[in-house]
Amino acid sequence: MFDLLIKGGSVCDGSGAAAYTADIAVKDGQIAAIGTFPEETAQTVIHAAGKTVTPGFIDPHTHVDKTILLAPELEPYLKQGVTTVVTGNCGQSPAPLGDEVFYGSMQNFQYLEQTGADLFEMVSFFQDKARAKKAMKEIFSVDLDWDSFGSFWEKAGTLPLGGNIVPLAGYNAIRTAVMGKDCLRPARPDELKQLELLTERCMEQGAFGLSTGRDPNYVPGPWASDEEMIPMLRIVKKYDRIFTSHTYNVDSRGKNDRMGGYREMMGQAKAAQVRSNVSHVHISGMAGTAREAALAAERTLEYFHQVRQEGVDLSFDIIPDVAFSDFTLPYFSFFLKGLVVMSGSRRQLARNFRREEFRQMVRQMVRNGKMAYFNPDVKGNDYWFSGIMVTRHQDSRFLRKTLMGCAQIIGKNPLESIMDLFAEDPDMAADFLMEDYLDCSLDVLFSHPLSMPCSDGQSYPRTYNWTGSQEVPIYCNATNAGFMPEYLRRFGKQDFEEAVRRATSLPARRFGIRQRGEIAVGNYADLVVLDRERLKSFGAERDPEGIEYVIVNGEIAARQGQLTGSYKGQVLRPGR
């Protein structure tokens, strides 16, 4: 007797081969047989005639390890058919831990205040470990009782996991574990030895690979030179694991240089001869028109082809939407959160901006390094002033204008203009600008057979307010809530089987995920039943449609867009 029978569906097995009609029988968490079977041979039957059956989708780039202890159900992922997530990307992971620093990026205001984090920073990565331990217990009832990479994932593995977890070790966490708060400098020879030992320990304790974050604000990542990184990557190579990197968009001088970031990563990968995956490839900052965007994407692929010809084992993932940011921002107040907390509310801050003495205080704070991204005198801040667009304001002159464009209308510098805009409308909204003309770059980038879709998301439910503050609320981003149906709908039009392969067997192969990503007898039963005609995403506004059943390790985890309460996900181990 089978546990589950999916009957009569069009099986798109994840290999890229043409779909075929068959029944899929599941027993003891694995695919037991594929063929034609009577309904009475199974305890539970899913009628899939007219539907498509695929392997569970695999997201190669997430940050669910930041939230897994608080939201282990992986709700936004299950609702779009993602059964396995790779996490610990961009050099960021909650383990290993040293004695001084908890490396994280929690956005909850109560937590940030208790840990002494600077609310005037866009994101605060470093928290004092002792204060973080106290705050985690008091606010979230979570014991910060791990230190090693292995002990963190042992703890996570005891929770009701909605999907499977593929953990990477973040090199920023490794560096802070060894060097503590004094990590914004090159490592000494004795520290390099400790870094190597800890990197190897992470591999031994189940890391599928090592990730780095190289943008200037991804501290302490940019402090690690090639001479430091290459020995670490040789350890990754020794264990046949993968190297992933958030390559830098902006160099140390504040200049846009995406290709320079790629060249740095590829040089390291080539020297170590390590399998590599470039994180969330895009061409923002490389183009000003649709034609330039397409050419920039082509140049990117040409460079990737060149380094593959030189022997680098390379793949890459892409967020399938140009309008991406880390989260959804209902109000502009996020960019002024320190001032909102200081004032007590958005409206009080608006009133304060009408007082010259308060504005003078803000000017001095910015000159002294608070909210440095809004300092009009700092070279490189055009990235913020030209990269943030007003999406809601009671004065229609400012709608869909960048902060720089608003400043030109007002006739003041950008900082003064921001204070004027907010004083007039404290409920104004703005977000990172991603021009529509960039959209054509996605078609070019996804034309490559080694490209994979990713979300860059976390595990909180779609409606969860990350800050806990109604004055500065933030929610998950659009791709976090529905990237997979949108990817399949758009990029699966011409070759659905190939689109499925990029989201299943390809990431499984690249990251060394055994017995998943393909519908085959003996593989684990991570499966999705979907209606191709109804596939649709709605961003962060509501849950996606068209995903009818999601099966994780043989159990139905989601049915018609609702979680069933069956949490059979696992923390996976390399080679198992």
N, C-alpha and C positions, 0 to 999 in steps of 0.2 A: 504494500500500500504506500503510495506516494503521499507526502505531506501537502503538496501543492501542485496543481496542474494548470498551466496557462495554455488555453486551447484555441487553436485555429488562427493565431496571429501571424502577421508578416514579420518574419524573424530577420532583423538587421543585426548580424552577429558581432559587429565591431571590427571585423577584419578588413572591411572595405569591399568585400565580395557582394554580389547581387543578393537582395533579400529573397527569402523563400518562405513558403507557408508550412508551418509545423506546430506540433504541441511541444511544450517544454515541461518536463517533469522534475520536481524538486524533492529531495529527501535529505534530512539531516544537514541542512544548510548548504548543500551543494546541488549542482545540476546533475541529476541521476540519469536522464535519458532525453533524447530528442527524436521525435517521430510522430506516430499517431496512436493515441491511447484512449480507451473508454473513460467516460467521466467517473464511473464507479471505482476506478483504480486510485482515486485521490480523495483525501479528506476535504480539501478545499479546491474549488475550481474557479478560475477566472476566464470568462468567455471573451476572447480577444479578436474574434472575427471582425475584419474591417479596421483593426487597429495595428499599430506597429510595436514590436517588442525589441528592445535594445538592451545592451548591458547597462548597468548603472553607470552614470556619468562620473568622470573623475576630474576634479578641479585642481590643476597643478599649481595654483598660486592663491593661497588664502592666508588669513591671520587669525584663524579660529583659536589658536593656542592662547591668544590674549584673553579670550572670553569663555573658553571651554569649561572652566570650573564654575562659571555662573550660568552658562547656557549650553549644557552638553547635548541637548536634543537636536541641535543643528537644524532647527525648524526651517529657515529660509532655503537651506540646501535640499532637504527632503522634498519640499513643495515644488521644486523644479527638476527633480529626478537625479540630483547629485548624491551618490551613495558613498563616495570616498573623496576626501580633501587632503591636499598636501599643505602643510603649515610650517611655520618657523621661517618664513621668507624674509627677504630684505635685511638680513643680518639680525633680525629681531626674534627673540624667543625668551620665554620666562625662565628658562633653565639652560645651562647651569647657573648657580648663584654663588657669589663669594660672600664675604662677611659684611661688606659696606653697602652695596648697591642692589636694589631690585630694579631690573631693567624691564620697563613696561611702558604702556602708553594709555593707561586708563583715562577716561574722560569724565568720570563722575566727580562733580564739584566737591562734594563732601569729602570724598577720598583724597582729592588733590589738596584740599586745604589742610587736612589732617597730616598729610605726608610732607607738607611744606613745599609742594611743587609751585612753580612760578606760573600763575595764570596769565601772565603777560607773554608767555611763549605760545606759539601755535600748538606745539605738542611738547610735553615734558616727558622725556624718556627716563631720566635718572630720578629714582626716589630712594631716600634713606631706608635701608632695609628694616631697621628696628621700627621706624614709624610706619612703614608699609605693612609690616606684620601686624601691628596693633590695629591699623585702620581696616585691613582686610577682614580681621576677626569681628570687629565691632560693627562694620557696615554691611558686610556680605556673609558673615558667619563662615568664612573660609579660613582654614589654618594654613598659613604660609610656613609649612613644615618640611619643605623639600630643599635640597641643595644641588643634587646632581641632576643631569639630564634624565637618567633612568628613573630616579625617584619621583620626578614630576609626572612622567608618563605612566608610572605605576599608579599614582594617585588618580590621574585622569581616567585610567582604565577601570576604576571601580565605579564610575558614574554611569548613569543611563545614557549611553552614547547613541545618538540617532544614526550616525554613519561611521564609516571607517576613517581612521586618522593615520596619515603618513607624515611623521615628524622629521623636520630638518633641524639641525643645530644652527642657531644664529651666531655669527662670529662676533657681533657686538656684545652679546651676552657672555661669550667666552672671554672676550677681552676685559670686560668689567669685572668678571669673576676673578681674574688673575690680578688685574691692576687697580681695582677699586675705583675710587673717585679720581685718582690721579692717572687717568687714562687718555687724556687729550694731549698726547705726545708720542713720539716713537718709543717702541718697547726696548728695554735694555736686554743684553744677551741672556741674563739669567731669566728674565721674563719670557723671552722667546722660547726657551726650553720648557717653561711651565705651560705656555700656550700650546705648544706641540703636544705635550702630555695630556692636556685637557681636551684638545681636539680629538686625539686618539681615543680617550675615554668615552667621549660622546658617541663615536662610531661603534665602540664595543657595546655601549648601552642602548643601541637601537636606532641611532640617527640614520636616515636614508641618504644624508648628504650634509653639505655645509652651505649656508647662504651668507651673502654679504650685502651691505647697503652702503653705497658710495657717494650719495649726494652730500653736500656740505653739512646739512642739518641732521644727517643720520649718524650722529656721533656715537661711539668713537671711530666708526668705520673708516672715514677718510684718513685717519692717522696711520693706518696699516699700509705700509709700503709694499711694493712688489716683493722686495727681499723678505718681508715678513709673511706675505700671503702664500707665496709659492711653496715653501715647506709644508704649510698647512694643507694645501691642495694635493701635495704628494701623498699625504696621509689618507686623504679622501680617495685618491686613486688606488692606494694599497688595498683598501677595503671594497673597491669597485662600487663606490657610491657616486653621487652626482654633486656638481658645483652649480649653484644658482646665484644670480646677482641682480640686484637693483642697481644697474649701472648709473653713473652720474649723468644728470641732465645739465647741470651747471658746474663748471670747474671751480677750482679754489679761488679764482679771481672774480667769480660772479658772472662769467661769460657762458652763454648757452653753447653747449658742445656735446650733443648726444653722441655723435660719431666718436668723439674722444673717449667717452665712457665705454662704448663698445670695444674700442681698440685696447683700452686698459684691461678689460675682462678677458678678451681673446688672447692677449699676450700672456696673462697669467695661466689661462687654461692650456695654451700651447706648451708653455714651459713645463707644466705638471702632467701633460697628456691625460687630463681628466675629462670625463664625460660632463657636458655643460648644458645649461638651459638659461637663456637670457630672459629676465623677468619683464612682463608687461611692456613689450616693444610698442613704441608709438613714434610719431614724427612731430609732435607739438614743439614749436619753437624753430622748426626747420623750414617752414613754408608760410607764404602769405596769400596764396591763391590755390584753387583746386588743382591746377596744372602743376604748380610747385609741390603740392602735397603728394601727388602721384609720383613725381620724379624723386622726391625725397624717400618715399617708400621703396621705389625701385633701386635707388642707391644703397639703401639699407640691405635689401636682399642680395644685391651684387656683392656687398662686402661680406655678408654671411657665406655666400657661395665661395668667395675667395678663400676665407679662412678654413672652410671645410675642405677645399682642395689642398690646403696646406697641412691637413691632418687633424684639425680640431673637430671632435665629435660633438656637434652642436644641434640644439633645437631651441624653440622659443615659444613663449605664450603671449597672448594678446587679449586685452579687455575689448570685447566686441561692441564698443560704444565710444564715440569721441567725447561725449558729455560726462566724463567720469571725474569723480573726486572721492575722497575717503569716506564721505558721508553726505547725507542730505541736510541742507541748512535752511530751515524755515525762515530764519531772520539773519540779518547782517550782524546782529549782536555777537555772533560767534567770534568775529574778528576783533571785537572790543571786549571780550569776556572779562578780562581783568578789571576794566573800568566799570562794567555792569555790576560785578560783585562788589567793587568798592562803593558804588553809588546805591546799590540795593535793588535796582530795577532798571529796565530799559527806559521807562518814562522819566525816571529821576535823572538818569544819565543825559537824556535829551535836554532836560531843564539845566543840568550842570553845564552843558556845552554852550548855553547862552550867557554864561558868566565868564567874563574875561579872565578873572583870576584862576578859574578852573582850567580854561584853555591854556593859559600860560604854564600851569603845572603839567599838563599833558605834553606840551611842547618840550619841556625840560626832561620829562620821563623818556620821551622818544630819543632825545639827544643823548641821554645816559644809557640807552640800550634796551629800554623796555619797548615792546612792540616794534622792534628794530625794522621789521618788514614795512612799516609805514613811515620811515624816516626819509623825507624827500631829498636829503643831502647824501644818502648812501648810494654809491654806484651799484647797480644791479637791482635796485628796488623797482625799476620799471617793470620787472617781471610781475610784481604784485599789482602795480597801478594799471598796467595794461592787460593784466591777466584775470582781473576780477570784474564781472559785469553786473550791473544793477538789474535785477529781475522784477522788483516790485518797489514802487515809490508813489506817493500821492501826487507828486509833480511829474507829469508824463514826459517832460523834457528829458528826464534822466533814464527812462526805460531803455534797456538793452544798450546802454552806454557803459564803457569801462570807467573805472575810477579816474583814469587820466582824461577820458572824454568829458566826464562830469566836471573835472577841475577846469577844463578849457571853457565850458559853458559858464561856470561860476566866476572864472577869472581869478582864481587863487591857486596856491600850490595844492597838491593832492591831500596832504594832511589837513589843512584848513578846510578844504572842500568836504572831506569826510565828516568833520565835525559839524559843518553846516547842514549836510544832507541828513545826518542822524538827528540833529536838533529839530529839523522840520518834520521828520517821520521816523520815530523810533521802531516802527514795525516794518521798516524797509527790509528788502531781501536782496541778496547778491550771492553769486556763486562763481566758481572758477570758470573762466571763459574757454570753451572749446568750440571753435568756429565750425559751422556746418561744412565748409569747404574741405575740412580735414577728413570727412566721412569717406571720400573716395580712396584714401590711403588704406582703409581697412580692406577693401576689395583686393588691393595689390598685396598687402601683407598676408592675408588669408589664402592667397593663391599658392603659397609655398606649402609643400606636403609635410613639412616638419613644424608647422604652426599649430598651436593649440589654444582653445578659448579658456579664459580664466575670469574670476570675479574680483580678486583682490579684497575679499570681504571677510566678515567676522560672523559669529554664530548667534548673535542676538536676534530675537524675532523682529520682523519688519516694523512693528509698531512700538518697539521699546525705545525710550528716550535715554540715550547714553549718558547724558550729564545729570539727569535727575532734576534739572532746573527748568521751569517753564519760562524763565526769562531768556535762557540761552539753550533751547532744546536742539539736539541733533539726532538723526536717525540713520539707519543703514542706507547705503547708496543704491542707485537704481540697479546696477549690475549684481550687487549682493542679493537683491530681491528677485531677479528674474533674467540673468544673463543667458542661461542655457536655452530656454525656449526661443528667445530672440535670435540667438546664434543659429539654432537649427532652422528657424523660419526663414532667416535671410540667406544664410550660406549653404543651406541644404536644398535650395530650390533646384539646382542643376544636378547635383550628385549627393543625395541624402546619405547614402552608404558611406561616402568618403567623409562627409561632415561628422557622422557618428564615429568613424574611426579616429578622427582627430580628438574626440572628447572621451575616448574609451581606451582602446588598445594602445594608441600612441603614448599617452601619458603613463599607462601601466608599464610599457616597455622602457620608456626613457627613465622612469624613476625606480625601476626594479621592483614593481608591485606584482607579486606572483599570483597566478590563478584568478586574476580579475581582469576586467576590461574586454573580455570576449565571451560570447555564449558558446560554450563547449562542454562536453561531458567531463565531469571531474572538477570543473571550476566552481568557485563559490557563487552562490545564487544571489548576486546583486543584479537586479533586473528592473526595467521600466516598461510599462505599457502606456503608450501615448496615442493620441489622436492627432495626426499630422495636420488635419484641416482646421483644428481648433487651437493649435499652438499660438500662444500670444503672451507677451509680457507687458506689464503696465508700469514698469519702473518701481519706484517706492510707493506708488499710490495704492496698489492692491496686489494680491497674490496673482501669479501667472495662471494661465488656463491651458488645458490640453494634456496635462500630465495626470493620467487616471489612476495608475497604481505604481507604487515604488516598493521594491522588495530588497531588503538588506539581510544578507546571510540567511536567506530562505524564509524570512518572516515579512509579512506585509507591514511596512512602516508608515505608508501614507496611502489613503484611498480618496479619490475625487477631491484632492486638494486639502485634505484634513489628516493630521497625524493620528495614528491608531493607538498610540501608547505602547507600541512594541519597540523597544530600543535594544537592538542586537548588534550595534556597531562595535568595533574593536580598535584598539591601538595596534596597528600592524607592526611587524618586525621584518627587517630585511631578510630575504631568502626564505620566508615562510608564507 
